[in-house]
């Protein structure tokens, strides 16, 4: 039965993605379906999910560069559903994230690997620090080298001014969140 639901969600999701750039409903449904089908096995953050340092640098009026140095090498492919987030300075409820989540194709740019989203967050649910309440694609140039992840972002992709501090996170199922998904900060 879950396979039928997953296929149905996947087909609905692909149809929706082709017609609408804002991908909140389908991507959250797909992530929720993955959580229902593949049990979460990690009990804590992976060794790379600890930020040592981070920065945001305005390169010029058109682009910015974001970077995070992690405590360990950042894998190009992983079973971890998570990544790194830079909070927008104009509100703690929005962030741009570099994320990866195997099996959930919710991005036009590199859907099977690391990619970026602008994310709206709400108060935490039962077992998360914050609930995911919305997201949209952010097309970026994303590079991983050892324990460093860097993104070059057109300023038009950003929804505000970013703070310099990044945080690592894990996506978790949370019935206390309206979307069914929350994030736990590392």
Secondary structure in CASP SS format (residue, H / E / C, confidence):
PFRMAT SS
TARGET T0000
AUTHOR 0000-0000-0000
METHOD secondary structure of the structure
MODEL  1
X C 1.00
X H 1.00
X H 1.00
X H 1.00
X H 1.00
X H 1.00
X H 1.00
X H 1.00
X H 1.00
X H 1.00
X H 1.00
X H 1.00
X H 1.00
X H 1.00
X H 1.00
X H 1.00
X H 1.00
X H 1.00
X H 1.00
X C 1.00
X C 1.00
X C 1.00
X C 1.00
X H 1.00
X H 1.00
X H 1.00
X H 1.00
X H 1.00
X H 1.00
X H 1.00
X H 1.00
X H 1.00
X H 1.00
X H 1.00
X H 1.00
X H 1.00
X H 1.00
X C 1.00
X C 1.00
X C 1.00
X C 1.00
X C 1.00
X C 1.00
X C 1.00
X C 1.00
X C 1.00
X C 1.00
X C 1.00
X C 1.00
X C 1.00
X E 1.00
X E 1.00
X E 1.00
X E 1.00
X E 1.00
X E 1.00
X E 1.00
X E 1.00
X C 1.00
X C 1.00
X C 1.00
X C 1.00
X E 1.00
X E 1.00
X E 1.00
X E 1.00
X E 1.00
X E 1.00
X E 1.00
X E 1.00
X C 1.00
X C 1.00
X C 1.00
X C 1.00
X C 1.00
X C 1.00
X C 1.00
X C 1.00
X C 1.00
X C 1.00
X C 1.00
X E 1.00
X E 1.00
X E 1.00
X E 1.00
X E 1.00
X E 1.00
X E 1.00
X C 1.00
X C 1.00
X C 1.00
X C 1.00
X C 1.00
X E 1.00
X E 1.00
X E 1.00
X E 1.00
X E 1.00
X E 1.00
X E 1.00
X C 1.00
X C 1.00
X C 1.00
X C 1.00
X C 1.00
X C 1.00
X C 1.00
X C 1.00
X C 1.00
X C 1.00
X C 1.00
X C 1.00
X C 1.00
X C 1.00
X E 1.00
X E 1.00
X E 1.00
X E 1.00
X E 1.00
X E 1.00
X E 1.00
X E 1.00
X E 1.00
X C 1.00
X C 1.00
X C 1.00
X C 1.00
X C 1.00
X C 1.00
X E 1.00
X E 1.00
X E 1.00
X E 1.00
X E 1.00
X E 1.00
X E 1.00
X E 1.00
X E 1.00
X C 1.00
X E 1.00
X E 1.00
X E 1.00
X E 1.00
X E 1.00
X E 1.00
X C 1.00
X C 1.00
X E 1.00
X E 1.00
X E 1.00
X E 1.00
X E 1.00
X E 1.00
X E 1.00
X H 1.00
X H 1.00
X H 1.00
X C 1.00
X C 1.00
X C 1.00
X C 1.00
X E 1.00
X E 1.00
X E 1.00
X E 1.00
X E 1.00
X E 1.00
X E 1.00
X E 1.00
X E 1.00
X E 1.00
X E 1.00
X E 1.00
X C 1.00
X C 1.00
X C 1.00
X C 1.00
X C 1.00
X C 1.00
X C 1.00
X E 1.00
X E 1.00
X E 1.00
X E 1.00
X E 1.00
X C 1.00
END
